[in-house]
Every structure is written in structure tokens, then in C-alpha cells.
């Protein structure tokens, strides 16, 4: 295909927001004055061609741009590249042509919420003209205006840091990580080659491959695959068979309200780019077979595995709808490195909604503003904590502590799963790690109150994670 016709097929697939992002990332190569006349991607490509940044025999910059704005569909479909290939390529010193400073600003712009942007504009009202801060102005536009006014530069991030500290500390953390990377690049380790203090310019390795906080840095699990992995939901509601076949369970109730939990889990983990697989009303044998089937799958191109089990249980087990027992330890151990090699070194996350006993946890009389659920609150049966493998990279999120009940509204779902989903939805866009999120869940659930029994509930996570686990939304 003719080179310019080829570029046209790519430009035809780019949206207005994509063009704005591409222009912003190209500012070191095409100055703002010249960009003002660029109204479509074809014009941008021609300008880059004139600058020698794009030619038929070398499309590396175009690949980098599409990778940076997360248009992996065009990268793979039109340029025969991939996310993994670009991650490897951009670790080579000198290959990245988008400056780390420019990409930092783009990341911040991509991850600021509408309310945070309004707050940022308000804090800049004395510094920038009001016409540059109206509702239609994007974060990228604000950054450009700040650069024009001398409020923002590669070596001048103080004003931006002050604002980010006020509106969202996760944005400030991202800037501080960038500054740390830049300081580290000022030194070359022995044996690196080249002259000390003058490293070849390169994008900071490990912090540029996702849209925000999740990175390939040593202290954070990689979370860049699409989909991230499978979110397996085992949702048991109807226990009629258990009541009829197992004498000791003749009074066990159907788990009314569990569908509200399943809906919340599907919504949240879909937003987090997981592939949702849900199974309902499984017997114990079906639970084991389903888990073993997912254990046997090839997860090499995935970064994580999540399993959510919503059922009745007893110490160390969950009940199938037939009243038979499935060992929690057997289910989690299925995904150790030996049993599931393609998930070795990757996080395996289990969220278990079930009680760990039949004891009601009493509240200590303190002044609180805790909200009360409606009167139709039930307890799930019993469950025990010692179910997490000794091997690394596991997280087990328990609805309640050992020996105690957990609560489920027959209309609104369980205290634990509803709180978990709400906090994931609120905190993941800010780049918070899962343990911080689960701590917030602990606080929220601990404030709730069962009016009938004056009962309380305290969730309990258990983990062998070696790194921070952060779920990006981009």
C-alpha cells in the first residue's frame, strides 16, 4: 500500500481525543505554534514526516505514540507490533522519543477525575486567564497554559506538586516517582559503559508502560495485559437440594441478595479489564471441577487471576448447593506455581463471602455515625482462615474474622462484597494498592451494625504478596 494511504487508514481510526494526545506527546518535536494549524491526524503525520520523525522505512515513533495513548488495536492491527514488544523496545536507552516529562503530564491528564480537574482549575484562577479555565478546557490544555506562563517545566514541578497534594496525593506520588527516576538517571553504575554523569537519554524503565501507577518496577506487580486476567465468580443462591438431602442443613436458607453482590463484582472487575466468568448454583463437585478447569488453562498472556466465592460454608470449607463440602485450601492451592505454572509469580486473588463461625461479634459502645441496613439481614454460615497456600503471590480477602458470622442483606447484598466493590471503584482510579483498599473496607464494614443482635463484623485479609498490587483502569 502507498505510504500516505497507509497513514490515512491509521488517521481515519483516531478520535479527536487521540489527536489531542498525539499532538501533546509530540510537542518536543513540533512546536506549539505549528501545532495550532493541525486539525486532523493526517496533518500531524505530515508535520512529523517533515521533521524526519516518520518515514516509510522507520515507523518507530508512530508505534511509540500509539503505544503511549493505549491504541494497542492499531499497534497490533496496522503496525504488526504488540504491547510486549514496545515495552521491551522502550527499555533500550535512546529509543524513546517522547520525553519522560511529557509522558508524565499525559499520564496525569489521563487519570485525573472531572471533580479533581475542577478543583485544579479553581486553584489556578489567580495564575491563568479565566477564559483558559472554562468547562471545555481539558487537563492537557491546562498544562499547556501553565507551560506558557512559566508555571510548569521539566525542572519546575513545584507548583504542580503543591496543587496535586491538595486534590489527590496519588498524583503527587506519580510526580515524585518521576523525579526519583530522573535523579537515578544522572548516574551510571560501574560497567555500564559511557561517561559517569552523562547517561544516554532514556525513558525511565519500569514506570512508563501503564497509563498510571501500576508499573513494572520491582515493588509493583505488572498489570498491563488486556484482559488483565480472568475474574471467576462462583455464586451460590439456591440451597433447596441441601435442605432436602443433608439433615444438618435442613434449616439452611437460600442466599437472597447474593445477585446484588454478583452484579457489583461484574461491574467493577469489568471496569478493571478482567474477563468475567460466572457460574451459579454449583454443587461441591462442580465447584472443584470448575476451579480445576481454570487451573489447567494457559494464563501466560495474563497478569492476574481473581476468584470470588459467594456461598454458605463451615470451617475450612464452602458448601455446594447440594450441601456437600469443598475445601477452600484445595481450591486456593490449585493455583500454586507447581499446579498452575502459567500463573507463577503473578498475583492470585480470592475474595470469600462466607462466615468463619457462628459467634456474633459484639460492638463496643462508642459514639459512631454508622449506617444501619434494613431489617432483612441474614448471616452466612461458617468458614475458617487457614486456607491460603504458603507459597508467595496469594491474597485471600475474608468477609469476617475466624469464628464469627458475616452479614448479608436480602435485598442489597453482603456488607463485605458491597463495600469491597465500592472501594475498588473509588480507589483504583487513584492508583491505590489493594491492601490500602482492604484496610478502608475493614473500617467501613466495622462501623456497620446488625440491629437485631447488636452484632458487628470485621473483615480480615491474609496474604503472601511480595509486591504492591494495583489495578489500573486504563
C-alpha positions as CSV (number, residue, x, y, z in Angstrom):
1,X,0.0,0.0,0.0
2,X,1.2,3.6,-0.7
3,X,2.8,5.0,2.4
4,X,0.5,8.0,2.7
5,X,-2.6,5.9,2.1
6,X,-1.4,3.6,4.9
7,X,-1.1,6.6,7.2
8,X,-4.6,7.7,6.2
9,X,-6.0,4.3,7.3
10,X,-4.5,4.9,10.7
11,X,-5.6,8.5,11.0
12,X,-9.1,7.6,10.0
13,X,-9.3,5.4,13.1
14,X,-8.2,8.1,15.5
15,X,-10.7,10.1,17.6
16,X,-10.4,13.8,18.5
17,X,-9.1,13.0,21.9
18,X,-6.5,10.7,20.3
19,X,-5.3,13.6,18.1
20,X,-5.0,16.0,21.1
21,X,-2.9,13.4,23.0
22,X,-0.7,12.7,20.0
23,X,0.0,16.5,19.5
24,X,0.8,16.9,23.2
25,X,3.2,14.0,23.2
26,X,4.9,15.4,20.1
27,X,5.5,18.9,21.5
28,X,9.2,18.4,21.8
29,X,9.3,17.8,18.0
30,X,6.6,20.0,16.7
31,X,6.3,23.4,18.5
32,X,3.0,24.7,19.7
33,X,2.9,27.5,17.2
34,X,3.0,25.0,14.3
35,X,0.6,22.7,16.0
36,X,-2.1,25.3,16.1
37,X,-2.8,24.8,12.4
38,X,-3.1,21.0,12.7
39,X,-6.7,19.9,12.7
40,X,-6.5,16.3,11.8
41,X,-4.1,13.3,12.3
42,X,-3.0,13.4,8.6
43,X,-1.7,16.9,9.1
44,X,0.2,15.8,12.2
45,X,1.7,12.8,10.4
46,X,2.9,15.1,7.6
47,X,4.4,17.5,10.1
48,X,6.3,14.6,11.7
49,X,7.4,13.4,8.3
50,X,8.8,16.9,7.6
51,X,10.7,16.7,10.9
52,X,12.2,13.3,9.9
53,X,10.3,11.6,12.8
54,X,8.2,9.4,10.5
55,X,9.1,7.7,7.3
56,X,8.2,4.6,5.4
57,X,11.4,2.7,6.5
58,X,11.1,3.8,10.1
59,X,7.8,3.9,11.9
60,X,9.2,3.5,15.5
61,X,7.9,6.9,16.6
62,X,4.4,6.2,15.3
63,X,4.5,2.9,17.2
64,X,5.6,4.7,20.3
65,X,2.9,7.3,20.0
66,X,0.1,4.7,19.6
67,X,1.5,2.7,22.5
68,X,1.6,5.8,24.7
69,X,-2.1,6.6,24.1
70,X,-3.0,3.0,24.5
71,X,-4.3,2.4,21.0
72,X,-3.0,-1.2,21.0
73,X,-5.6,-2.2,18.5
74,X,-3.9,0.0,15.8
75,X,-0.4,-1.0,17.1
76,X,-1.2,-4.7,16.5
77,X,-3.6,-4.5,13.6
78,X,-1.8,-1.9,11.4
79,X,1.8,-1.9,12.5
80,X,2.3,-5.6,13.3
81,X,3.7,-4.8,16.8
82,X,2.4,-5.5,20.3
83,X,2.4,-4.2,23.8
84,X,5.1,-6.6,25.0
85,X,7.3,-5.7,22.0
86,X,7.0,-2.0,22.7
87,X,7.7,-2.5,26.4
88,X,10.9,-4.3,25.5
89,X,11.8,-1.7,22.8
90,X,11.4,1.3,25.0
91,X,13.7,-0.1,27.7
92,X,16.6,0.3,25.3
93,X,18.4,3.6,26.1
94,X,17.8,6.3,23.4
95,X,14.8,4.5,21.8
96,X,12.0,6.5,23.5
97,X,11.4,9.8,21.7
98,X,8.5,11.0,23.9
99,X,10.2,12.8,26.8
100,X,9.6,11.4,30.3
101,X,8.4,14.8,31.3
102,X,5.8,15.0,28.5
103,X,4.6,11.4,29.2
104,X,4.3,12.2,32.9
105,X,2.0,15.1,32.2
106,X,0.0,12.9,29.8
107,X,-0.4,10.2,32.5
108,X,-1.6,12.8,35.0
109,X,-4.1,14.2,32.4
110,X,-5.4,10.7,31.7
111,X,-6.1,9.9,35.3
112,X,-7.5,13.0,36.8
113,X,-11.2,12.9,37.5
114,X,-13.7,15.5,36.5
115,X,-14.1,16.8,40.0
116,X,-10.3,16.9,40.5
117,X,-9.9,18.9,37.3
118,X,-12.5,21.4,38.5
119,X,-10.6,21.8,41.8
120,X,-7.3,22.2,39.9
121,X,-8.8,24.9,37.7
122,X,-10.1,26.7,40.8
123,X,-6.7,26.7,42.4
124,X,-5.2,28.2,39.2
125,X,-7.7,31.0,38.8
126,X,-5.2,33.7,40.0
127,X,-2.5,32.4,37.8
128,X,-4.2,31.7,34.5
129,X,-6.8,33.7,32.5
130,X,-10.4,32.7,33.2
131,X,-11.0,32.1,29.5
132,X,-8.4,29.4,29.7
133,X,-10.1,27.6,32.6
134,X,-13.7,27.2,31.3
135,X,-15.6,23.9,31.4
136,X,-14.4,22.8,27.9
137,X,-10.7,23.1,28.7
138,X,-9.0,19.8,29.3
139,X,-6.2,18.9,31.6
140,X,-3.8,18.9,28.6
141,X,-4.9,22.4,27.8
142,X,-4.2,23.5,31.3
143,X,-0.7,22.0,31.2
144,X,0.0,23.9,28.0
145,X,-1.2,27.2,29.6
146,X,0.9,26.5,32.7
147,X,4.0,25.9,30.5
148,X,3.3,29.2,28.6
149,X,3.1,31.1,31.9
150,X,6.3,29.5,33.2
151,X,4.5,27.7,36.0
152,X,5.5,24.3,34.7
153,X,8.6,22.9,33.1
154,X,10.8,19.8,33.2
155,X,12.9,21.3,36.0
156,X,10.0,23.2,37.6
157,X,7.3,20.9,39.1
158,X,6.8,22.6,42.4
159,X,3.5,24.4,41.5
160,X,2.1,21.3,40.1
161,X,3.1,19.2,43.1
162,X,1.6,21.8,45.5
163,X,-1.8,21.5,43.7
164,X,-1.7,17.7,43.4
165,X,-1.0,17.4,47.1
166,X,-4.3,19.3,47.7
167,X,-6.5,17.4,45.3
168,X,-5.1,13.8,45.1
169,X,-2.0,12.6,46.7
170,X,-1.7,9.7,44.3
171,X,-1.0,12.3,41.5
172,X,1.7,13.8,43.7
173,X,3.2,10.3,44.3
174,X,3.4,9.8,40.5
175,X,5.4,13.1,40.2
176,X,7.7,12.1,43.0
177,X,8.4,8.7,41.3
178,X,9.2,10.6,38.1
179,X,11.7,12.9,40.0
180,X,13.3,9.8,41.6
181,X,13.7,8.2,38.2
182,X,15.3,11.4,36.8
183,X,17.8,11.6,39.7
184,X,18.7,7.9,39.2
185,X,19.4,8.5,35.6
186,X,22.1,11.1,36.5
187,X,24.4,8.2,37.5
188,X,25.8,5.2,35.6
189,X,26.7,2.1,37.5
190,X,30.2,0.6,37.1
191,X,30.4,-1.5,34.0
192,X,27.6,0.3,32.2
193,X,29.8,2.0,29.7
194,X,29.8,5.6,28.7
195,X,30.9,8.5,31.0
196,X,29.7,8.9,34.5
197,X,27.1,11.6,34.9
198,X,26.2,11.6,31.2
199,X,23.9,8.7,30.6
200,X,22.3,8.3,27.2
201,X,18.8,9.8,27.4
202,X,16.2,7.1,28.0
203,X,12.6,6.8,29.3
204,X,12.5,5.7,32.9
205,X,12.5,2.0,32.9
206,X,9.6,0.3,34.6
207,X,7.3,3.3,35.1
208,X,6.2,4.1,31.6
209,X,4.4,1.1,30.5
210,X,1.0,1.6,32.0
211,X,-1.4,4.6,32.0
212,X,-0.8,5.3,35.7
213,X,0.6,4.0,38.9
214,X,0.8,0.2,38.2
215,X,4.3,-0.4,36.8
216,X,6.9,-3.0,36.1
217,X,9.0,-1.6,38.9
218,X,10.5,-4.1,41.3
219,X,8.0,-3.3,44.0
220,X,4.8,-3.5,42.0
221,X,3.2,-6.4,40.1
222,X,3.0,-6.0,36.4
223,X,-0.6,-5.2,35.4
224,X,-0.7,-4.2,31.7
225,X,-2.2,-7.2,29.8
226,X,-5.6,-6.9,28.2
227,X,-7.5,-8.5,29.6
228,X,-5.7,-8.4,32.9
229,X,-6.8,-11.9,33.6
230,X,-10.0,-13.9,34.5
231,X,-12.3,-12.9,37.3
232,X,-14.1,-16.2,38.2
233,X,-17.3,-15.7,40.2
234,X,-18.9,-18.8,41.9
235,X,-22.3,-17.6,43.1
236,X,-24.5,-20.0,45.1
237,X,-28.0,-18.9,45.9
238,X,-30.4,-21.8,45.9
239,X,-29.8,-24.4,48.6
240,X,-33.1,-26.3,48.3
241,X,-31.2,-29.5,47.5
242,X,-29.0,-29.1,50.6
243,X,-32.1,-28.7,52.8
244,X,-33.6,-31.9,51.4
245,X,-30.5,-34.1,51.3
246,X,-28.4,-33.1,54.3
247,X,-30.1,-33.4,57.7
248,X,-27.8,-31.0,59.5
249,X,-28.6,-28.3,56.9
250,X,-32.3,-28.7,56.9
251,X,-32.7,-25.0,58.1
252,X,-30.1,-23.5,55.8
253,X,-31.6,-20.6,53.8
254,X,-31.3,-19.6,50.2
255,X,-28.8,-16.7,49.9
256,X,-31.2,-14.0,48.9
257,X,-29.3,-10.8,48.0
258,X,-26.3,-12.6,46.5
259,X,-27.2,-11.4,43.0
260,X,-26.6,-7.8,44.1
261,X,-23.0,-8.9,45.0
262,X,-22.5,-10.7,41.7
263,X,-23.7,-7.6,39.8
264,X,-21.3,-5.4,41.7
265,X,-18.4,-7.7,41.1
266,X,-19.1,-8.0,37.4
267,X,-19.4,-4.2,37.1
268,X,-16.1,-3.4,39.0
269,X,-13.9,-6.1,37.5
270,X,-15.1,-5.4,34.0
271,X,-14.0,-1.8,34.5
272,X,-10.7,-3.1,35.7
273,X,-10.3,-5.0,32.4
274,X,-10.9,-8.5,33.7
275,X,-12.7,-11.2,31.7
276,X,-15.7,-12.2,33.8
277,X,-16.7,-15.8,34.1
278,X,-19.6,-16.5,36.4
279,X,-21.1,-19.8,37.5
280,X,-24.3,-20.1,39.6
281,X,-25.6,-22.7,42.0
282,X,-22.8,-25.3,41.8
283,X,-22.6,-28.5,43.8
284,X,-19.4,-29.1,45.7
285,X,-18.1,-31.3,42.9
286,X,-18.9,-28.7,40.3
287,X,-17.1,-26.1,42.3
288,X,-13.9,-28.3,42.4
289,X,-14.2,-29.2,38.7
290,X,-14.7,-25.6,37.7
291,X,-11.7,-24.4,39.7
292,X,-9.5,-27.2,38.4
293,X,-10.5,-26.3,34.8
294,X,-9.3,-22.8,35.2
295,X,-6.2,-24.0,36.9
296,X,-5.4,-26.1,33.8
297,X,-5.8,-23.1,31.4
298,X,-2.9,-21.2,29.9
299,X,-2.6,-17.8,31.7
300,X,0.8,-16.9,30.1
301,X,-0.7,-13.8,28.5
302,X,-2.5,-12.7,31.7
303,X,-1.1,-10.7,34.7
304,X,-3.5,-11.9,37.4
305,X,-6.3,-14.3,38.5
306,X,-9.2,-13.4,40.6
307,X,-11.7,-15.8,42.2
308,X,-14.8,-14.7,44.1
309,X,-16.8,-17.3,46.0
310,X,-20.2,-16.4,47.3
311,X,-21.7,-19.2,49.3
312,X,-22.5,-20.8,52.7
313,X,-19.7,-22.5,54.4
314,X,-18.2,-24.1,57.5
315,X,-14.7,-24.2,59.0
316,X,-12.3,-24.7,56.1
317,X,-14.9,-25.4,53.5
318,X,-17.6,-23.8,51.4
319,X,-20.9,-25.6,50.7
320,X,-22.1,-26.6,47.3
321,X,-25.8,-26.2,46.7
322,X,-26.1,-30.0,47.4
323,X,-24.8,-29.4,50.9
324,X,-21.5,-31.2,50.3
325,X,-18.2,-29.6,51.2
326,X,-15.5,-28.2,49.0
327,X,-12.1,-27.5,50.8
328,X,-11.0,-23.8,50.5
329,X,-7.4,-24.9,50.9
330,X,-7.8,-27.3,48.0
331,X,-9.3,-24.6,45.8
332,X,-6.6,-22.0,46.5
333,X,-3.7,-24.5,46.4
334,X,-4.8,-25.4,42.9
335,X,-3.1,-22.2,41.7
336,X,0.3,-22.6,43.2
337,X,3.3,-22.4,40.8
338,X,3.6,-26.2,40.7
339,X,-0.1,-26.7,39.9
340,X,-0.6,-23.7,37.6
341,X,2.9,-22.8,36.1
342,X,1.4,-20.0,33.8
343,X,0.4,-18.0,37.0
344,X,3.8,-18.5,38.8
345,X,5.0,-15.1,40.1
346,X,1.6,-13.5,39.4
347,X,-1.0,-12.4,42.0
348,X,-3.8,-14.9,42.7
349,X,-6.6,-13.1,44.5
350,X,-9.5,-14.8,46.3
351,X,-12.4,-13.0,47.9
352,X,-14.6,-15.3,50.1
353,X,-18.0,-14.2,51.2
354,X,-18.9,-16.6,54.0
355,X,-18.8,-16.7,57.8
356,X,-15.9,-18.2,59.7
357,X,-18.1,-19.3,62.6
358,X,-21.4,-18.8,64.3
359,X,-20.4,-16.4,67.0
360,X,-22.0,-12.9,66.9
361,X,-19.3,-10.2,67.3
362,X,-20.5,-7.7,69.9
363,X,-19.9,-4.0,69.4
364,X,-18.1,-1.9,71.9
365,X,-20.3,1.1,73.0
366,X,-18.7,4.1,71.4
367,X,-20.2,7.1,69.6
368,X,-20.4,6.4,65.9
369,X,-22.3,7.6,62.8
370,X,-22.6,4.0,61.4
371,X,-25.4,3.5,59.0
372,X,-27.9,0.7,59.6
373,X,-29.1,-1.7,57.0
374,X,-32.7,-2.7,56.6
375,X,-34.1,-5.3,58.9
376,X,-33.7,-8.2,56.4
377,X,-30.2,-9.0,57.3
378,X,-29.0,-12.7,57.5
379,X,-25.8,-14.4,58.4
380,X,-23.9,-16.7,56.0
381,X,-22.7,-19.9,57.5
382,X,-19.2,-20.7,58.8
383,X,-15.7,-20.6,57.4
384,X,-12.0,-20.7,58.6
385,X,-9.0,-18.7,57.7
386,X,-6.2,-21.2,57.4
387,X,-6.8,-21.7,53.7
388,X,-4.1,-19.7,52.0
389,X,-1.1,-21.5,50.5
390,X,2.3,-20.9,52.0
391,X,3.6,-20.0,48.5
392,X,4.1,-16.4,47.5
393,X,1.7,-14.1,45.5
394,X,-1.6,-15.1,47.1
395,X,-4.2,-12.8,48.6
396,X,-7.2,-14.1,50.5
397,X,-9.8,-11.5,51.4
398,X,-12.2,-12.8,54.1
399,X,-15.6,-11.4,54.9
400,X,-15.0,-11.7,58.6
401,X,-12.6,-12.9,61.3
402,X,-12.3,-16.5,62.4
403,X,-15.3,-17.9,64.4
404,X,-17.6,-15.0,63.6
405,X,-20.6,-14.5,61.3
406,X,-20.8,-12.2,58.3
407,X,-23.9,-10.3,57.2
408,X,-26.0,-10.3,54.1
409,X,-28.9,-8.0,53.3
410,X,-31.6,-10.0,51.4
411,X,-32.0,-7.0,49.1
412,X,-28.7,-5.1,49.0
413,X,-26.1,-7.9,49.1
414,X,-23.4,-8.5,51.7
415,X,-21.7,-5.9,53.8
416,X,-18.3,-7.1,52.7
417,X,-18.7,-7.5,48.9
418,X,-20.6,-4.3,48.5
419,X,-18.0,-2.3,50.5
420,X,-15.2,-4.0,48.6
421,X,-16.7,-3.2,45.2
422,X,-17.4,0.4,46.2
423,X,-13.8,1.0,47.4
424,X,-12.3,-0.7,44.3
425,X,-14.4,1.5,42.1
426,X,-13.4,4.7,44.0
427,X,-9.8,4.0,44.8
428,X,-8.4,2.1,41.8
429,X,-8.6,5.2,39.5
430,X,-6.4,7.0,42.2
431,X,-3.7,4.3,41.9
432,X,-4.2,2.9,45.4
433,X,-2.9,-0.6,46.2
434,X,-5.2,-3.5,47.2
435,X,-4.0,-3.7,50.8
436,X,-4.8,0.0,51.3
437,X,-8.2,-0.6,49.8
438,X,-8.9,-3.6,52.0
439,X,-7.9,-1.5,55.1
440,X,-10.6,1.0,54.1
441,X,-13.1,-1.8,53.6
442,X,-12.3,-3.0,57.2
443,X,-13.0,0.4,58.5
444,X,-16.3,0.8,56.7
445,X,-17.6,-2.7,57.5
446,X,-16.6,-2.4,61.1
447,X,-18.9,0.6,61.5
448,X,-22.0,-1.3,60.3
449,X,-24.4,-2.6,62.9
450,X,-26.9,-5.5,63.0
451,X,-29.8,-4.0,64.9
452,X,-31.4,-7.4,65.9
453,X,-28.3,-9.0,67.6
454,X,-26.3,-5.8,68.0
455,X,-23.7,-7.7,66.0
456,X,-20.6,-6.3,64.3
457,X,-18.4,-7.6,61.5
458,X,-14.6,-7.2,60.9
459,X,-13.2,-8.5,57.6
460,X,-9.7,-10.0,57.6
461,X,-7.3,-10.2,54.6
462,X,-4.5,-12.7,54.6
463,X,-1.7,-12.5,52.0
464,X,1.7,-13.7,50.8
465,X,2.0,-10.9,48.2
466,X,5.6,-9.8,47.6
467,X,4.8,-6.6,45.8
468,X,2.2,-3.9,45.7
469,X,-0.9,-5.0,43.8
470,X,-2.6,-2.1,41.9
471,X,-5.4,-2.5,39.4
472,X,-5.2,0.2,36.8
473,X,-8.3,1.4,35.0
474,X,-6.5,2.2,31.7
